[in-house]
């Protein structure tokens, strides 16, 4: 039930760098037809930085580690592609369905295949109303139990950032700021919260991963928080207006749980007239590039 694309399998067997990529952004995070084009651009960003891309999804009942063109198009254009987290994987596979994997599900399947580095846009986290709803992304628990370094632009700014950072600390998940002392806020360069540790090169990230393995703490993930460039971030005032109006719209529409994030992302893209969509694509491409350089550094003898 786990199928590894031959190119990915060959790279792993030879010890060449491989980067896992999620597929939720393809099916649920970007509008058609741009989603398929951007998915290919993300894979190309990994290749250009010296690694093999492994986009992960469930296609017709098979968990796929690496997608060929037909599978990528099926995830991008399929009407029956569901958003699948770790808990949904077995049921979806057993029923022969197709699904785009979240950060949690992608991390789990990447680890099963032996991939240590994963690039995404932003992490899930603790939702703003979690004190009453207990709504927390499965991404956090996955990070606590899955040995994959996740390169991201922090957590999505629609979430409760300080509560998410507190949960990551409680779960024992290291958070590294890449080239920054501040935790990024996805669309924003700085969420207003610090990181405990800063790294400035892919080699430093690779050294942390190796040290975690040697010390016996490598059984969990590592967050590599890579901020969007200040000149490319969404204007903070626009961001705050969109967040306020989007949360109000979601409440009025009765949107809750795992449906909140795609609703708000769509709201941001639509109401900003594409400004946040452009930022989203830049973020993922930057993270794909950095993840590939980290994977390459990890494969080199220190």
Backbone as numpy.savetxt, mean C-alpha at the origin, in Angstrom:
# Nx Ny Nz CAx CAy CAz Cx Cy Cz
-3.46 -23.33 -5.31 -4.27 -22.12 -5.31 -3.42 -20.85 -5.31
-2.11 -21.01 -5.20 -1.19 -19.87 -5.25 -0.34 -20.02 -6.50
-0.49 -19.08 -7.43 0.20 -19.15 -8.71 1.19 -18.01 -8.82
2.46 -18.34 -9.05 3.51 -17.32 -9.17 3.87 -17.17 -10.64
3.82 -15.95 -11.14 4.19 -15.66 -12.52 5.62 -16.14 -12.76
5.90 -16.84 -13.87 7.26 -17.37 -14.10 8.37 -16.33 -13.94
8.16 -15.14 -14.43 9.19 -14.09 -14.29 9.49 -13.83 -12.81
8.45 -13.78 -11.99 8.63 -13.54 -10.56 9.30 -14.74 -9.90
8.84 -15.95 -10.24 9.42 -17.17 -9.67 10.91 -17.27 -10.01
11.26 -16.95 -11.24 12.67 -17.02 -11.65 13.51 -16.01 -10.87
12.97 -14.80 -10.69 13.71 -13.77 -9.95 13.92 -14.18 -8.50
12.88 -14.72 -7.88 13.00 -15.15 -6.48 14.01 -16.29 -6.35
13.95 -17.23 -7.27 14.86 -18.37 -7.21 16.31 -17.94 -7.39
16.52 -16.89 -8.17 17.88 -16.42 -8.45 18.35 -15.37 -7.45
17.47 -14.99 -6.51 17.84 -13.99 -5.53 17.83 -12.57 -6.06
17.13 -12.34 -7.18 17.04 -10.98 -7.73 15.92 -10.21 -7.01
15.99 -8.88 -6.97 15.01 -8.09 -6.23 13.61 -8.15 -6.84
12.62 -8.32 -5.98 11.21 -8.37 -6.38 10.43 -7.43 -5.46
9.48 -6.71 -6.03 8.63 -5.80 -5.25 7.17 -6.19 -5.44
6.47 -6.42 -4.33 5.04 -6.70 -4.39 4.26 -5.40 -4.57
3.18 -5.48 -5.34 2.30 -4.33 -5.58 0.87 -4.75 -5.32
0.11 -3.90 -4.69 -1.29 -4.22 -4.42 -2.13 -3.99 -5.67
-3.34 -4.52 -5.67 -4.22 -4.36 -6.83 -5.49 -3.58 -6.52
-5.73 -3.25 -5.24 -6.94 -2.47 -4.92 -6.91 -1.12 -5.62
-5.72 -0.52 -5.72 -5.63 0.77 -6.39 -6.08 0.66 -7.85
-5.87 -0.52 -8.45 -6.23 -0.69 -9.85 -7.75 -0.77 -10.01
-8.39 -1.55 -9.17 -9.83 -1.80 -9.35 -10.71 -0.80 -8.60
-10.22 -0.27 -7.47 -11.07 0.58 -6.63 -10.51 1.97 -6.37
-9.23 2.18 -6.66 -8.62 3.45 -6.30 -8.49 4.46 -7.43
-8.57 3.99 -8.68 -8.40 4.87 -9.82 -9.53 4.66 -10.81
-9.94 5.71 -11.53 -11.03 5.57 -12.50 -10.57 4.89 -13.78
-11.48 4.24 -14.46 -11.20 3.69 -15.77 -11.24 4.80 -16.81
-10.48 4.71 -17.88 -9.49 3.68 -18.24 -8.09 3.98 -17.68
-7.98 5.06 -16.89 -6.66 5.44 -16.38 -6.04 4.35 -15.52
-6.89 3.55 -14.86 -6.35 2.58 -13.89 -5.41 1.57 -14.53
-5.74 1.08 -15.71 -4.89 0.09 -16.37 -3.57 0.72 -16.80
-3.65 1.91 -17.35 -2.42 2.61 -17.77 -1.51 2.86 -16.57
-2.08 3.34 -15.47 -1.27 3.64 -14.29 -0.70 2.36 -13.69
-1.47 1.26 -13.71 -0.96 -0.01 -13.20 0.30 -0.42 -13.95
0.30 -0.23 -15.25 1.48 -0.57 -16.04 2.63 0.40 -15.76
2.30 1.67 -15.51 3.35 2.64 -15.18 4.00 2.31 -13.84
3.21 1.83 -12.90 3.76 1.45 -11.59 4.72 0.27 -11.75
4.30 -0.73 -12.52 5.19 -1.86 -12.77 6.47 -1.40 -13.48
6.34 -0.47 -14.41 7.52 0.01 -15.13 8.44 0.79 -14.19
7.88 1.51 -13.23 8.70 2.24 -12.26 9.56 1.27 -11.45
9.00 0.11 -11.11 9.76 -0.91 -10.40 10.87 -1.45 -11.29
10.55 -1.74 -12.53 11.56 -2.27 -13.46 12.69 -1.26 -13.68
12.32 0.01 -13.86 13.32 1.03 -14.14 14.30 1.20 -12.99
13.84 0.87 -11.76 14.72 0.99 -10.59 15.45 -0.31 -10.29
15.30 -1.31 -11.16 16.13 -2.50 -11.05 15.51 -3.71 -10.37
14.18 -3.75 -10.27 13.54 -4.90 -9.63 12.43 -5.45 -10.52
11.92 -6.61 -10.13 10.83 -7.26 -10.86 9.51 -6.96 -10.13
8.50 -6.42 -10.82 7.22 -6.15 -10.16 6.38 -7.42 -10.02
5.69 -7.53 -8.89 4.77 -8.66 -8.66 3.45 -8.09 -8.17
2.60 -7.68 -9.11 1.27 -7.22 -8.73 0.46 -8.43 -8.28
-0.23 -8.29 -7.16 -0.90 -9.42 -6.52 -2.41 -9.23 -6.56
-3.12 -10.30 -6.89 -4.59 -10.27 -6.95 -5.10 -11.70 -6.93
-6.41 -11.85 -6.77 -7.07 -13.14 -6.93 -7.82 -13.10 -8.26
-7.49 -14.03 -9.14 -8.11 -14.06 -10.47 -8.73 -15.43 -10.70
-10.05 -15.45 -10.83 -10.79 -16.69 -11.11 -10.42 -17.81 -10.15
-10.37 -17.47 -8.86 -10.13 -18.48 -7.84 -8.69 -18.83 -7.56
-7.76 -18.10 -8.16 -6.34 -18.35 -7.92 -5.68 -17.07 -7.39
-4.95 -17.20 -6.29 -4.14 -16.10 -5.80 -2.93 -15.99 -6.70
-2.77 -14.85 -7.34 -1.73 -14.67 -8.35 -0.64 -13.74 -7.82
0.59 -14.21 -7.84 1.75 -13.40 -7.46 2.42 -12.97 -8.75
2.07 -11.79 -9.22 2.50 -11.32 -10.53 1.38 -11.56 -11.53
1.05 -10.54 -12.31 -0.05 -10.64 -13.26 0.46 -10.44 -14.68
0.05 -11.34 -15.59 0.33 -11.10 -17.00 -0.69 -10.07 -17.52
-0.60 -9.70 -18.80 -1.46 -8.64 -19.33 -2.94 -8.99 -19.22
-3.28 -10.24 -19.50 -4.69 -10.63 -19.44 -5.24 -10.52 -18.02
-4.45 -10.96 -17.04 -4.90 -10.88 -15.65 -4.99 -9.43 -15.17
-4.03 -8.61 -15.59 -4.06 -7.20 -15.21 -5.29 -6.51 -15.77
-5.62 -6.81 -17.01 -6.81 -6.23 -17.62 -8.08 -6.74 -16.94
-8.09 -8.01 -16.53 -9.26 -8.57 -15.85 -9.51 -7.85 -14.53
-8.45 -7.54 -13.80 -8.61 -6.83 -12.53 -9.01 -5.38 -12.76
-8.46 -4.76 -13.81 -8.74 -3.36 -14.08 -10.16 -3.14 -14.62
-10.66 -4.08 -15.40 -11.93 -3.85 -16.10 -13.08 -4.73 -15.65
-12.80 -5.74 -14.80 -13.86 -6.66 -14.39 -14.92 -6.00 -13.53
-16.17 -6.32 -13.78 -17.28 -5.75 -13.01 -17.50 -6.50 -11.69
-16.95 -7.70 -11.58 -17.19 -8.53 -10.41 -15.96 -8.64 -9.51
-15.01 -7.72 -9.67 -13.80 -7.74 -8.85 -14.09 -7.09 -7.51
-13.95 -7.86 -6.43 -14.25 -7.34 -5.11 -12.97 -6.92 -4.40
-13.11 -6.09 -3.40 -11.98 -5.69 -2.56 -11.79 -6.78 -1.52
-10.59 -7.38 -1.49 -10.40 -8.57 -0.67 -9.27 -8.35 0.35
-9.62 -8.50 1.63 -8.63 -8.45 2.70 -8.23 -9.87 3.06
-7.34 -10.02 4.03 -6.81 -11.34 4.36 -7.92 -12.31 4.75
-8.86 -11.85 5.55 -9.92 -12.75 6.03 -10.82 -13.26 4.91
-10.85 -12.54 3.78 -11.73 -12.91 2.67 -11.07 -13.85 1.68
-9.75 -14.03 1.77 -9.02 -14.75 0.73 -9.52 -16.18 0.53
-9.63 -16.93 1.61 -10.00 -18.35 1.49 -11.38 -18.51 0.88
-12.33 -17.69 1.32 -13.71 -17.80 0.81 -13.76 -17.44 -0.67
-13.08 -16.36 -1.05 -13.10 -15.93 -2.44 -12.45 -16.97 -3.34
-11.32 -17.52 -2.92 -10.64 -18.54 -3.72 -11.49 -19.79 -3.83
-12.09 -20.22 -2.72 -12.93 -21.42 -2.73 -14.11 -21.28 -3.67
-14.60 -20.06 -3.82 -15.76 -19.82 -4.69 -15.37 -19.45 -6.12
-14.08 -19.41 -6.40 -13.64 -19.14 -7.76 -13.78 -17.70 -8.20
-13.83 -16.79 -7.23 -14.03 -15.39 -7.56 -12.75 -14.65 -7.88
-12.92 -13.36 -8.18 -11.78 -12.48 -8.46 -11.81 -11.32 -7.50
-10.63 -10.93 -7.03 -10.57 -9.85 -6.06 -9.27 -9.07 -6.15
-9.36 -7.79 -5.82 -8.19 -6.92 -5.73 -7.75 -6.89 -4.28
-6.49 -7.13 -4.05 -5.99 -7.29 -2.69 -5.66 -5.96 -2.02
-6.05 -5.85 -0.75 -5.70 -4.71 0.07 -4.24 -4.82 0.52
-3.79 -3.83 1.29 -2.43 -3.90 1.85 -2.27 -5.17 2.68
-3.27 -5.49 3.51 -3.19 -6.66 4.37 -3.08 -7.95 3.56
-3.96 -8.12 2.59 -3.96 -9.34 1.78 -2.72 -9.43 0.90
-2.30 -8.29 0.36 -1.10 -8.28 -0.48 0.12 -8.67 0.34
0.24 -8.10 1.54 1.37 -8.42 2.41 1.40 -9.91 2.74
0.23 -10.46 3.06 0.15 -11.88 3.42 0.62 -12.76 2.26
0.11 -12.49 1.07 0.46 -13.32 -0.07 1.91 -13.09 -0.51
2.38 -11.85 -0.39 3.78 -11.58 -0.71 4.70 -12.39 0.20
4.39 -12.41 1.49 5.21 -13.16 2.44 5.18 -14.65 2.12
4.01 -15.16 1.72 3.91 -16.58 1.36 4.82 -16.93 0.19
5.00 -15.95 -0.70 5.84 -16.19 -1.88 7.31 -15.88 -1.62
7.63 -15.31 -0.46 9.01 -14.99 -0.13 9.45 -13.61 -0.56
8.51 -12.70 -0.77 8.82 -11.32 -1.16 8.89 -10.46 0.10
9.95 -9.68 0.25 10.17 -8.94 1.49 9.81 -7.45 1.39
9.61 -6.92 0.19 9.39 -5.48 0.03 8.12 -5.25 -0.79
7.33 -4.30 -0.35 6.00 -4.05 -0.92 5.80 -2.54 -1.05
5.30 -2.09 -2.19 5.02 -0.67 -2.40 3.52 -0.44 -2.53
3.04 0.59 -1.86 1.64 0.97 -1.95 1.55 2.48 -1.89
0.32 3.01 -1.90 0.14 4.45 -1.77 0.14 4.86 -0.31
-0.97 4.55 0.37 -1.07 4.86 1.79 -1.64 3.68 2.54
-1.24 3.55 3.80 -1.75 2.48 4.65 -3.17 2.78 5.11
-3.90 1.71 5.45 -5.11 1.87 6.23 -4.72 2.07 7.68
-5.68 2.43 8.51 -5.36 2.67 9.91 -6.60 2.76 10.77
-6.49 3.51 11.83 -7.61 3.70 12.75 -8.52 4.79 12.19
-9.81 4.50 12.09 -10.74 5.47 11.55 -11.09 6.53 12.60
-11.54 7.65 12.14 -11.77 8.79 13.01 -12.84 8.54 14.07
-13.77 7.67 13.79 -14.85 7.39 14.75 -14.64 6.05 15.45
-13.39 5.60 15.50 -13.11 4.26 16.03 -13.46 4.10 17.50
-13.51 5.19 18.24 -13.85 5.08 19.66 -15.26 4.54 19.87
-16.11 4.75 18.88 -17.48 4.24 18.99 -17.75 3.06 18.06
-16.99 2.96 16.97 -17.27 1.90 16.00 -16.25 0.76 16.03
-15.11 0.95 16.67 -14.01 -0.02 16.66 -13.49 -0.27 15.24
-13.65 0.70 14.37 -13.28 0.54 12.98 -11.78 0.79 12.80
-11.06 -0.28 12.51 -9.61 -0.22 12.33 -9.24 -1.13 11.18
-8.39 -0.64 10.31 -8.00 -1.42 9.14 -7.23 -2.67 9.53
-7.48 -3.74 8.79 -6.73 -4.98 8.97 -5.27 -4.82 8.58
-4.93 -3.70 7.90 -3.54 -3.46 7.54 -2.64 -3.45 8.77
-3.14 -2.91 9.88 -2.31 -2.78 11.08 -1.97 -4.14 11.67
-2.97 -5.01 11.80 -2.71 -6.34 12.34 -1.80 -7.13 11.42
-1.98 -6.93 10.12 -1.12 -7.61 9.15 0.33 -7.19 9.33
0.56 -5.91 9.55 1.92 -5.43 9.76 2.54 -6.05 11.00
1.71 -6.33 12.00 2.22 -6.90 13.25 2.63 -8.36 13.12
2.21 -9.01 12.04 2.43 -10.46 11.94 3.07 -10.90 10.62
3.39 -9.96 9.74 3.85 -10.32 8.40 5.21 -9.69 8.11
6.22 -10.49 7.78 7.57 -9.97 7.58 7.79 -9.31 6.22
7.13 -8.18 6.01 7.25 -7.45 4.75 7.46 -5.97 5.08
8.43 -5.34 4.43 8.63 -3.90 4.56 7.71 -3.19 3.58
6.88 -2.29 4.10 5.88 -1.61 3.28 6.29 -0.16 3.05
6.58 0.17 1.81 6.91 1.54 1.44 5.61 2.26 1.10
5.33 3.34 1.82 4.06 4.03 1.67 4.26 5.52 1.94
3.22 6.30 1.71 3.26 7.73 2.02 2.52 7.99 3.33
2.80 7.14 4.32 2.09 7.25 5.59 0.72 6.61 5.50
-0.16 6.99 6.41 -1.53 6.49 6.35 -2.39 7.52 5.62
-3.47 7.06 5.07 -4.36 7.96 4.35 -4.83 9.07 5.30
-4.78 10.30 4.82 -5.05 11.46 5.66 -6.50 11.57 6.08
-7.36 10.71 5.56 -8.76 10.71 5.98 -8.95 9.95 7.29
-7.85 9.35 7.80 -7.92 8.53 9.01 -7.45 9.31 10.23
-7.49 8.65 11.39 -7.00 9.23 12.64 -5.51 8.91 12.71
-4.68 9.86 12.32 -3.23 9.60 12.20 -2.59 9.33 13.56
-2.80 10.17 14.57 -2.14 9.88 15.86 -2.57 8.56 16.48
-3.84 8.20 16.34 -4.30 6.92 16.87 -3.65 5.76 16.11
-3.48 5.92 14.81 -2.83 4.88 14.01 -1.37 4.70 14.42
-0.67 5.80 14.62 0.72 5.71 15.07 0.81 5.05 16.44
-0.14 5.33 17.30 -0.15 4.71 18.63 -0.37 3.21 18.52
-1.26 2.79 17.62 -1.51 1.36 17.42 -0.28 0.67 16.85
0.40 1.31 15.91 1.61 0.73 15.35 2.67 0.54 16.43
2.77 1.50 17.34 3.71 1.36 18.45 3.32 0.20 19.35
2.03 0.10 19.68 1.56 -0.98 20.54 1.80 -2.34 19.90
1.63 -2.41 18.59 1.81 -3.67 17.87 3.28 -3.99 17.60
4.17 -3.09 17.96 5.60 -3.34 17.79 6.09 -3.21 16.37
5.41 -2.38 15.57 5.79 -2.22 14.17 6.71 -1.00 14.03
7.95 -1.18 13.57 8.84 -0.04 13.39 8.34 0.89 12.29
8.49 2.19 12.51 8.12 3.20 11.52 9.36 4.03 11.21
9.78 4.00 9.95 10.96 4.74 9.51 10.52 5.88 8.59
11.01 7.08 8.85 10.75 8.20 7.95 11.86 8.27 6.91
11.52 8.15 5.63 12.55 8.17 4.60 12.83 9.62 4.20
14.02 10.10 4.60 14.39 11.47 4.30 13.58 12.50 5.04
12.96 12.11 6.15 12.11 13.03 6.89 12.07 12.66 8.36
11.86 13.67 9.20 11.65 13.46 10.63 10.18 13.50 10.99
9.32 13.73 9.98 7.88 13.84 10.20 7.14 12.72 9.48
6.09 12.24 10.09 5.28 11.20 9.46 4.42 11.85 8.38
4.50 11.36 7.14 3.71 11.97 6.06 2.23 11.65 6.19
1.42 12.50 5.57 -0.04 12.33 5.62 -0.63 12.04 4.26
-0.03 11.13 3.51 -0.50 10.70 2.20 -0.49 11.87 1.22
-1.59 12.60 1.08 -1.61 13.75 0.18 -0.73 14.88 0.69
-0.41 14.86 1.98 0.36 15.93 2.62 1.75 15.44 2.98
2.74 16.30 2.78 4.12 15.94 3.10 4.29 15.65 4.58
3.58 16.39 5.42 3.75 16.30 6.87 2.38 16.21 7.53
2.15 15.13 8.28 0.87 14.96 8.97 0.81 15.77 10.27
1.95 16.33 10.66 2.01 17.06 11.92 2.48 16.21 13.08
2.91 14.97 12.79 3.36 14.06 13.83 4.76 13.55 13.48
5.64 13.40 14.48 7.02 12.99 14.21 7.16 11.49 14.03
8.28 11.08 13.47 8.67 9.67 13.47 9.86 9.52 14.42
10.00 8.34 14.99 11.09 8.11 15.92 12.43 7.91 15.23
12.38 7.37 14.00 13.61 7.02 13.31 13.58 7.54 11.87
14.70 8.11 11.46 14.85 8.60 10.09 15.91 7.78 9.37
15.64 7.47 8.11 16.62 6.83 7.23 16.71 7.66 5.96
17.89 7.67 5.34 18.07 8.55 4.19 18.49 7.83 2.92
18.72 6.52 2.99 19.11 5.77 1.80 18.43 4.40 1.81
18.26 3.81 0.63 17.73 2.45 0.57 18.60 1.46 1.34
19.90 1.71 1.35 20.82 0.82 2.06 20.54 0.83 3.57
20.18 2.00 4.11 19.83 2.07 5.53 18.58 1.25 5.83
17.61 1.32 4.93 16.38 0.53 5.13 16.73 -0.96 5.09
17.53 -1.36 4.11 17.93 -2.76 4.00 18.67 -3.21 5.24
19.51 -2.34 5.81 20.24 -2.70 7.03 19.30 -2.94 8.20
18.23 -2.14 8.29 17.25 -2.34 9.35 16.55 -3.69 9.18
16.18 -4.04 7.95 15.53 -5.32 7.69 16.44 -6.47 8.08
17.71 -6.39 7.70 18.65 -7.45 8.05 18.83 -7.56 9.57
18.94 -6.41 10.23 19.12 -6.42 11.69 17.90 -7.03 12.38
16.70 -6.74 11.86 15.48 -7.32 12.43 15.50 -8.84 12.31
15.96 -9.34 11.16 16.08 -10.79 10.98 17.07 -11.39 11.97
18.21 -10.73 12.12 19.26 -11.25 13.00 18.84 -11.24 14.46
18.03 -10.24 14.84 17.63 -10.09 16.24 16.34 -10.82 16.59
15.72 -11.45 15.60 14.49 -12.18 15.86 13.24 -11.33 15.91
13.33 -10.08 15.40 12.12 -9.24 15.33 11.63 -9.09 13.90
12.18 -9.90 13.00 11.81 -9.81 11.60 10.54 -10.55 11.24
9.78 -10.98 12.27 8.52 -11.67 12.00 7.37 -10.70 11.83
7.65 -9.42 11.79 6.61 -8.41 11.60 7.04 -7.44 10.50
6.14 -6.58 10.11 6.44 -5.64 9.04 7.22 -4.44 9.53
7.69 -3.65 8.57 8.34 -2.38 8.82 7.68 -1.35 7.91
7.29 -0.22 8.48 6.71 0.86 7.68 7.82 1.80 7.25
7.97 1.99 5.94 8.92 2.96 5.40 8.08 4.11 4.85
8.03 5.21 5.60 7.15 6.33 5.27 7.88 7.31 4.36
7.47 7.35 3.11 8.13 8.12 2.06 7.23 9.29 1.65
7.51 10.50 2.10 6.58 11.61 1.86 6.56 12.09 0.42
5.39 12.55 0.00 5.28 13.23 -1.28 6.09 14.52 -1.20
6.69 14.93 -2.31 7.46 16.17 -2.32 6.55 17.35 -1.96
7.11 18.32 -1.24 6.31 19.47 -0.80 5.68 20.20 -1.99
6.40 20.28 -3.09 5.89 20.98 -4.27 4.77 20.21 -4.97
4.62 18.92 -4.64 3.63 18.08 -5.30 2.48 17.68 -4.38
2.51 18.11 -3.12 1.43 17.76 -2.21 0.16 18.52 -2.57
-0.97 18.04 -2.10 -2.23 18.76 -2.26 -2.21 19.97 -1.33
-2.69 21.09 -1.82 -2.75 22.29 -0.99 -3.45 21.97 0.33
-2.81 22.22 1.48 -3.41 21.84 2.76 -4.80 22.41 3.01
-5.05 23.65 2.58 -6.39 24.23 2.78 -7.43 23.48 1.95
-7.08 23.16 0.69 -7.99 22.38 -0.15 -8.22 21.01 0.47
-7.16 20.40 0.94 -7.27 19.08 1.57 -8.25 19.12 2.74
-8.12 20.10 3.61 -8.98 20.17 4.79 -10.44 20.40 4.40
-10.68 21.22 3.37 -12.06 21.45 2.92 -12.66 20.17 2.36
-11.87 19.45 1.56 -12.36 18.20 0.97 -12.63 17.15 2.04
-11.76 17.09 3.03 -11.95 16.11 4.10 -13.23 16.39 4.87
-13.45 17.64 5.23 -14.65 17.98 5.99 -15.90 17.68 5.19
-15.94 18.12 3.93 -17.14 17.90 3.11 -17.33 16.43 2.81
-16.23 15.68 2.61 -16.33 14.26 2.31 -16.85 13.45 3.48
-16.37 13.76 4.68 -16.86 13.06 5.87 -18.34 13.33 6.09
-18.76 14.57 5.85 -20.17 14.92 5.99 -21.01 14.16 4.97
-20.52 14.09 3.72 -21.25 13.39 2.66 -21.35 11.90 2.95
-20.27 11.31 3.47 -20.28 9.88 3.79 -21.29 9.58 4.89
-21.36 10.45 5.90 -22.32 10.23 6.99 -23.74 10.33 6.48
-24.00 11.32 5.64 -25.36 11.49 5.09 -25.76 10.31 4.21
-24.78 9.73 3.52 -25.07 8.61 2.62 -25.10 7.27 3.35
-24.80 7.27 4.64 -24.80 6.04 5.41 -23.65 5.12 5.09
-22.54 5.68 4.59 -21.37 4.87 4.24 -20.58 4.58 5.50
-20.18 3.32 5.69 -19.44 2.95 6.89 -18.49 1.80 6.57
-17.62 1.47 7.57 -16.72 0.33 7.45 -15.75 0.48 6.30
-15.51 -0.64 5.62 -14.49 -0.66 4.56 -14.90 0.16 3.35
-16.17 0.60 3.29 -16.62 1.40 2.16 -16.27 2.88 2.30
-15.84 3.29 3.51 -15.56 4.70 3.74 -14.37 5.17 2.91
-13.28 4.39 2.93 -12.06 4.83 2.23 -12.29 5.03 0.73
-12.85 4.04 -0.01 -13.06 4.29 -1.44 -14.04 5.43 -1.70
-15.04 5.60 -0.82 -15.99 6.71 -0.97 -15.26 8.04 -0.87
-14.42 8.18 0.16 -13.72 9.45 0.37 -12.67 9.71 -0.71
-11.98 8.66 -1.13 -11.00 8.85 -2.20 -11.68 9.31 -3.49
-12.82 8.71 -3.80 -13.58 9.13 -4.97 -14.06 10.57 -4.80
-14.50 10.92 -3.61 -14.94 12.29 -3.31 -13.80 13.27 -3.54
-12.63 12.94 -3.00 -11.47 13.81 -3.17 -11.15 14.00 -4.65
-11.12 12.89 -5.41 -10.76 12.98 -6.83 -11.78 13.83 -7.60
-13.05 13.60 -7.31 -14.10 14.29 -8.06 -14.18 15.77 -7.70
-14.20 16.05 -6.40 -14.40 17.43 -5.95 -13.16 18.30 -6.18
-11.99 17.68 -6.26 -10.77 18.46 -6.54 -10.51 18.59 -8.03
-11.40 18.02 -8.84 -11.27 18.03 -10.30 -9.95 17.41 -10.75
-9.61 16.33 -10.08 -8.45 15.54 -10.50 -7.14 15.88 -9.82
-7.14 16.93 -8.99 -5.89 17.32 -8.32 -5.38 16.20 -7.42
-6.26 15.60 -6.62 -5.82 14.55 -5.71 -5.50 13.25 -6.46
-6.17 13.03 -7.58 -5.87 11.85 -8.40 -4.45 11.92 -8.93
-4.06 13.09 -9.42 -2.70 13.29 -9.90 -1.69 13.06 -8.78
-1.99 13.59 -7.59 -1.10 13.40 -6.44 -1.01 11.93 -6.06
-2.13 11.23 -6.11 -2.17 9.81 -5.77 -1.23 9.01 -6.68
-1.30 9.27 -7.96 -0.45 8.55 -8.92 1.02 8.85 -8.67
1.35 10.12 -8.42 2.74 10.49 -8.14 3.25 9.76 -6.89
2.40 9.69 -5.89 2.78 9.02 -4.64 3.13 7.56 -4.89
2.27 6.86 -5.60 2.50 5.43 -5.82 3.73 5.20 -6.68
3.94 6.02 -7.69 5.12 5.87 -8.54 6.40 6.10 -7.74
6.41 7.11 -6.86 7.58 7.37 -6.02 7.85 6.20 -5.09
6.78 5.65 -4.53 6.95 4.52 -3.60 7.41 3.27 -4.32
6.93 3.06 -5.54 7.38 1.90 -6.32 8.87 2.00 -6.62
9.31 3.20 -6.97 10.74 3.42 -7.24 11.58 3.16 -6.00
11.16 3.70 -4.86 11.93 3.51 -3.63 11.93 2.05 -3.20
10.78 1.39 -3.29 10.70 -0.03 -2.90 11.65 -0.87 -3.74
11.74 -0.58 -5.03 12.66 -1.34 -5.89 14.10 -1.12 -5.47
14.45 0.11 -5.10 15.82 0.38 -4.68 16.13 -0.27 -3.33
15.13 -0.34 -2.46 15.31 -1.05 -1.20 15.50 -2.54 -1.44
14.67 -3.11 -2.32 14.78 -4.54 -2.63 16.14 -4.87 -3.23
16.63 -3.96 -4.10 17.96 -4.18 -4.71 19.05 -4.11 -3.63
18.94 -3.15 -2.73 19.92 -3.02 -1.66 19.89 -4.22 -0.73
18.69 -4.75 -0.50 18.55 -5.90 0.39 19.23 -7.13 -0.21
19.25 -7.21 -1.52 19.84 -8.35 -2.19 21.35 -8.29 -2.30
21.93 -7.11 -2.04 23.37 -6.97 -2.13 24.03 -7.36 -0.81
25.21 -7.90 -0.90 25.96 -8.26 0.32 26.37 -7.00 1.05
26.01 -6.85 2.34 26.34 -5.62 3.06 27.84 -5.47 3.28
